[in-house]
Structure formats: structure tokens, C-alpha cells
Amino acid sequence: MKTFLPLIGLFFGLALVSCKKNVVSADGQLTGELAVLEEEVMRVHDDVMPKLSDINELLGQLRTIRENIQPTPEGSLVLPDGFASAFDNLKLAEHNMWEWMKAYTDKRNTLNSEDEFRAFFVEQKQSVSKVSTDIYSALEEANQWLAAYSPNVE
């Protein structure tokens, strides 16, 4: 009887392990619902990632404007109203995208179970959606500021 109980325990343990869903395929890809969840996250990422080049273009335009502003007689630089907000929000949106991508990769590489992956992808879809919203808002603000900007030409 003493040897019988450990064998029953081993049998049930193996049965539980064999019933567990395999979340990763032989080629290292997620399977089933997890693959769909990750695709949803990546769809948002892939939509907004190209906007980083728009951010860089706008930052370049804003830097040119800043470089061409003449200092006051006291030597200080007075930026036009709204400039700092447009510039800072572009920089922050870009930074947050890079930070999100790094955090996503770092965390994803530590996940093992189906539950961990599921919770992670739900959280990441919210996070990357926020990053996307911030990027589009920053782009809109900068474009509107540039459209309205008219330097004081003396």
C-alpha cells in the first residue's frame, strides 16, 4: 500500500501535466487565444510605430524655429506661446513608445503560463493604446501649433 500511494500521486500528476494546454508551438510561437491577444496588441503598435518618423520631422521643425529665435537684450530666449508644450509632448510621446516597447519585450520574455500571458496581453493592449492616444494627441497639437505659428518679423 505504501508504494501504491506514490504511484497514484505520480499518475495524477502526469495526467494533470498532460492536460495542460501547450501555449507555445514547436517553432516558439504562441497558439490559440494567446496568439490572437498578442496580435491585437501588435496591431495597435504597428499602427502607431510609423508615427515616430512624423514626430521626428515635427521635432526638427520645432528645433529650427527655436534656433532662429533671437535672444532678448538680456540674453534670454523667449519661446512663443505653446511652443514648449508642443515640443515637450512630442518628446514625451516618443519616449513613452520606446519605453513601452522595451518593457513589453523584457516582461514577455519572462512569461510561462497561459494565465500570465493572458493577463499580460490584456494589460499591454491598454498600455499601448494609451501610448497611441498620446502620440496622436502630441502630433495634432504640434501640427496645430505649427499651422498657427507666425514669427514676429521685424
Protein Blocks (a to p, Z undefined) as FASTA:
>chain_A
ZZmmmmmmmmmmmmmmmmpccfbdfkopaehjllmmmmmmmmmmmmmmmmmmmmmmmmmm
mmmmmmmpccdfkopacddehklmmmmmmmmmmmmmmmmmmmmmmmmmmpfbfklmmmmm
mmmmmmmmmmmmmmmmmmmmmmmmmmmpccddZZ
